[in-house]
Amino acid sequence: MSIRSVLGLTPNIAETAYVDESAVIIGDVTIGEDSSIWPMVVVRGDDQAIVIGSRTNIQDGSVIHVASDNELFPGGIPAIIGDDVVVGHKVLLHACTVGNRCLIGMSSTVLDGAVIEDGVVLGAGSLVPMGKRLEAGYLYIGSPAKRIRKLGDREKYFLEYAAGHYVELKNAYRAEGRDRAC
């Protein structure tokens, strides 16, 4: 795997985190306890910080980046992902905020300045436009993402289960020595 510094910024990865050998982690990136970064993920914190909370998993082929200081976003925008978040395969998270206990469906895109509050399910293939806010406790689907309905008890349970499952899975991979030396 490639964990590297850039512009004097070095990733800070919790000892209990899993980073797949094919992932690329660059710059001002913090990865929390028991989180997992799966194959072919790119997390590039060069112009701003990227913070990935605890027990969060970023699945295969996803990209996380930030917005640089510019006329639209003076000072730039970091990417912040909360605790117990499931980020599906091939997701693009760009300079956005994702709250705790969320599921971001496969091949979704979340753009600059967007905010996804706690306990949101974003359906596969959805697009969250620049600056949009998704309210806590709802299912959103589409391009652009639209609120569909409140989450049911089974969906809320799944959000907790899925994050825990990925902690167990990363522990199994680590036990086989399939990540960086910790």
C-alpha positions as CSV (number, residue, x, y, z in Angstrom):
1,M,0.0,0.0,0.0
2,S,1.0,3.6,-0.4
3,I,0.8,5.8,2.6
4,R,2.7,9.0,1.9
5,S,3.4,12.5,3.0
6,V,2.9,15.5,0.7
7,L,3.7,19.2,1.3
8,G,4.8,18.3,4.8
9,L,1.5,16.6,5.7
10,T,1.6,13.0,6.9
11,P,-1.4,10.6,7.3
12,N,-2.4,9.8,10.9
13,I,-3.8,6.3,11.0
14,A,-5.1,4.6,14.2
15,E,-3.3,1.5,15.2
16,T,-6.5,-0.5,15.0
17,A,-7.4,0.6,11.5
18,Y,-7.0,-1.6,8.4
19,V,-5.6,-0.2,5.2
20,D,-5.5,-2.6,2.2
21,E,-2.2,-2.9,0.5
22,S,-3.6,-1.5,-2.8
23,A,-5.1,1.7,-1.1
24,V,-3.4,5.1,-1.5
25,I,-3.5,7.5,1.5
26,I,-1.8,10.8,0.9
27,G,-1.3,13.9,3.0
28,D,-3.4,15.4,5.8
29,V,-5.6,12.3,6.5
30,T,-6.8,11.0,9.8
31,I,-8.3,7.6,10.0
32,G,-10.0,6.6,13.3
33,E,-10.0,3.5,15.4
34,D,-11.3,0.2,13.9
35,S,-11.9,1.9,10.5
36,S,-11.1,0.1,7.2
37,I,-9.9,1.3,3.8
38,W,-10.4,-1.4,1.2
39,P,-8.8,-2.2,-2.1
40,M,-8.1,0.5,-4.7
41,V,-9.4,3.4,-2.5
42,V,-7.7,6.8,-2.9
43,V,-7.8,9.2,0.1
44,R,-6.0,12.4,-1.0
45,G,-5.7,15.2,1.6
46,D,-3.4,17.6,-0.2
47,D,-5.2,21.0,-0.2
48,Q,-7.3,20.4,3.0
49,A,-7.8,17.7,5.7
50,I,-9.7,14.5,5.4
51,V,-11.0,13.0,8.6
52,I,-12.5,9.5,8.7
53,G,-14.1,8.6,12.0
54,S,-14.1,5.4,14.0
55,R,-15.6,2.1,12.8
56,T,-16.1,3.6,9.3
57,N,-15.4,1.6,6.2
58,I,-14.5,2.9,2.7
59,Q,-15.1,0.2,0.2
60,D,-13.3,-0.8,-3.0
61,G,-12.6,1.8,-5.6
62,S,-13.9,4.8,-3.7
63,V,-12.2,8.2,-3.9
64,I,-12.2,10.9,-1.1
65,H,-10.7,14.4,-1.9
66,V,-11.1,18.0,-0.8
67,A,-11.6,21.4,-2.3
68,S,-8.8,23.9,-2.5
69,D,-8.9,27.5,-1.5
70,N,-10.7,29.3,-4.4
71,E,-13.2,32.0,-5.2
72,L,-16.3,29.8,-4.5
73,F,-14.8,28.3,-1.3
74,P,-12.4,30.7,0.4
75,G,-10.1,28.7,2.5
76,G,-11.2,25.4,0.8
77,I,-13.3,22.6,2.2
78,P,-12.2,19.5,4.0
79,A,-13.8,16.1,3.7
80,I,-15.2,14.8,7.0
81,I,-16.7,11.4,7.4
82,G,-18.2,10.5,10.8
83,D,-18.3,7.3,12.9
84,D,-20.0,4.0,11.9
85,V,-20.3,5.0,8.3
86,V,-20.5,2.5,5.4
87,V,-19.2,3.9,2.2
88,G,-20.1,1.5,-0.7
89,H,-18.0,0.5,-3.7
90,K,-16.9,3.2,-6.2
91,V,-18.2,6.2,-4.1
92,L,-16.9,9.7,-4.7
93,L,-16.9,12.0,-1.7
94,H,-15.5,15.4,-2.6
95,A,-15.1,18.1,0.0
96,C,-18.3,17.1,1.9
97,T,-19.4,16.2,5.4
98,V,-21.0,12.8,6.2
99,G,-22.5,12.4,9.7
100,N,-22.5,9.3,11.9
101,R,-24.3,6.0,11.2
102,C,-24.8,6.7,7.5
103,L,-24.8,4.4,4.5
104,I,-23.5,5.9,1.2
105,G,-24.7,3.5,-1.6
106,M,-22.4,2.1,-4.3
107,S,-21.4,4.5,-7.1
108,S,-22.8,7.6,-5.4
109,T,-21.3,11.0,-5.7
110,V,-21.4,13.7,-3.0
111,L,-20.1,17.1,-4.1
112,D,-18.4,20.1,-2.5
113,G,-20.0,21.6,0.5
114,A,-22.8,19.0,0.7
115,V,-23.8,17.8,4.2
116,I,-25.3,14.5,5.0
117,E,-26.6,14.5,8.6
118,D,-26.5,11.5,11.0
119,G,-28.5,8.4,10.2
120,V,-29.0,8.9,6.5
121,V,-29.2,6.2,3.8
122,L,-28.2,7.4,0.3
123,G,-29.3,4.9,-2.4
124,A,-26.8,3.5,-4.9
125,G,-26.0,5.7,-7.9
126,S,-27.2,8.9,-6.2
127,L,-25.8,12.4,-6.7
128,V,-25.8,14.9,-3.9
129,P,-25.2,18.3,-5.6
130,M,-22.9,21.0,-4.3
131,G,-24.0,22.6,-1.1
132,K,-27.1,20.3,-0.5
133,R,-28.0,19.2,3.0
134,L,-29.7,15.8,3.6
135,E,-31.8,15.7,6.7
136,A,-31.1,13.0,9.4
137,G,-33.2,9.9,9.5
138,Y,-34.3,9.6,5.9
139,L,-33.7,7.6,2.7
140,Y,-32.5,9.6,-0.3
141,I,-32.3,8.3,-3.8
142,G,-31.6,9.7,-7.3
143,S,-29.7,12.2,-9.3
144,P,-30.1,14.7,-7.8
145,A,-30.8,13.0,-4.5
146,K,-34.4,13.4,-3.3
147,R,-35.8,12.6,0.1
148,I,-38.0,9.5,-0.2
149,R,-39.2,8.5,3.3
150,K,-38.2,8.1,7.0
151,L,-35.9,5.2,7.8
152,G,-37.6,2.2,9.3
153,D,-36.4,0.2,12.3
154,R,-34.8,-2.5,10.1
155,E,-32.8,0.1,8.2
156,K,-31.7,1.8,11.4
157,Y,-30.6,-1.7,12.7
158,F,-28.7,-2.4,9.5
159,L,-26.7,0.8,9.8
160,E,-25.4,-0.4,13.2
161,Y,-25.0,-4.0,12.0
162,A,-23.1,-3.1,8.8
163,A,-20.5,-0.9,10.6
164,G,-19.9,-3.7,13.2
165,H,-19.6,-6.3,10.5
166,Y,-16.8,-4.4,8.8
167,V,-14.9,-4.1,12.1
168,E,-15.1,-7.9,12.3
169,L,-14.0,-8.3,8.7
170,K,-11.1,-5.9,9.0
171,N,-10.0,-7.8,12.1
172,A,-10.0,-11.0,10.1
173,Y,-7.9,-9.4,7.3
174,R,-5.4,-8.0,9.9
175,A,-5.1,-11.4,11.6
176,E,-3.9,-12.7,8.2
177,G,-1.4,-9.9,7.9
178,R,-3.1,-8.3,4.9
179,D,-2.5,-4.7,5.8
180,R,0.3,-2.4,6.8
181,A,2.5,-3.3,9.7
182,C,0.9,-1.7,12.9
